[in-house]
Amino acid sequence: MSRDTEDRSTSRRALLRYGLAAGAATALGGLGGRGLAANLMGAPGAIGTAVNAEFPLCLTAADGAAPTGPLRPLKLAWNASAICTAAAPVAKETGIFARHGLDVDFVNFGSSTEQLLEAIATGKADAGIGMALRWLKPLEQGFDVKITAGVHGGCLRLLGDAGAGVTSVAALKGKTIAVSDQASPGKNFFSIYLAELGIDPVKDVEWRQYPLEALPLAIQKGEAQALADADPRTWIWIKESNGKLVEIATNLSGKYADRTCCIIGVRGSLVRDERPVATALTRAILEGAHKVGADPELAARVFAGYGGKGSVDDLVAMLNSQDHHHSPINTALKQQLALYADELKLVQVMKPTTNSQRFAEKIYVDVLS
């Protein structure tokens, strides 16, 4: 068994041990979760359907019972336009948060991930879901936020201008790549990806910044020959381009197939002072993440109900193209965080003196044991 396969198996066994399997129909029905989901999405019976064999319905009576006391209010920071955060609204609308004793309100920070992370660190929010490649640099600088789990993999795409012949990584040399900002996860990941394939991301390509919605326009005008960003926009841009834009790579390409991209961050004071609350929140989000993978149509309808862009069919297709069955924790996640740190040093984002292993140990906390 390879190390990657072993890590994946370890993280999945851990999820089973911590009772994160989705679909306890009785418990959700008792909380009104089935009715809520059916009313919202027009999909009676969606909650409580069978999941794949790797995640049997293994909740104990204690795990599945409705809470007897008042729900603990929490604020969760997220980006309502990013489909990679769909685990959060799924957990809310299907009653998962309530079943874990939580009353979760969302704080939407749009595309401003730095503000999202700062809100968690300063106590304006209790936790958040965000992209590892956006968070690791600020965490290197000392934000009081602890990572508790990976949520899923995939959602970043590198698109090329087929008319300009940019249909492969090799064709990017000497070209311009449009990005929404110079610290975006898309730029960070694909800088790493290009460097791994022998293209210097500093000297061999130009990264040019445009307003987010103008990235395809930059290609239409000939000012850029590729763009890097995240779903749902990139998926929709490919579809609307009628073959003019082609996918060159994603953050599941090659050796990154098992790498998480989105992570759960919890304010440090919550972990220190109310660890059971941090545990319940992490478990609930991971349960929501698994439900996204097990029932992408349900997840697509929930995301659309929160204003997410794209038709339900498109959202289902993009969710199926991502990895919502792999949520690393413990050793597997710390290894991935350390790898990201090493790679960000390679492309001159993180300080070369940072000890990647120690950094991963510092920013990760195990709340599930």
Secondary structure, DSSP 8 states (H G I E B T S, - for coil): --HHHHHHHHHHHHHHHTT-----HHHHHHTTHHHHHHHHHS-TT-TT----TTS-----HHHHS--SS--EEEEEEE-TT-GGGTHHHHHHHTTHHHHTTEEEEEEE-TT-HHHHHHHHHTTSSSEEEEEHHHHHHHHHTT-SEEEEEEEEB--EEEEEEGGGT--SSGGGTT-EEEES-TT-HHHHHHHHHHHHTT--TTTT-EEEE--GGGHHHHHHTTS-SEEEEETTHHHHHHHHTTTSEEEEEETTSGGGTT---EEEEEEHHHHHH-HHHHHHHHHHHHHHHHHHHH-HHHHHHHHHHTT-SS-HHHHHHHHHHSB-S----HHHHHHHHHHHHHHHHHTTSS-TT--HHHHHHHHB-----
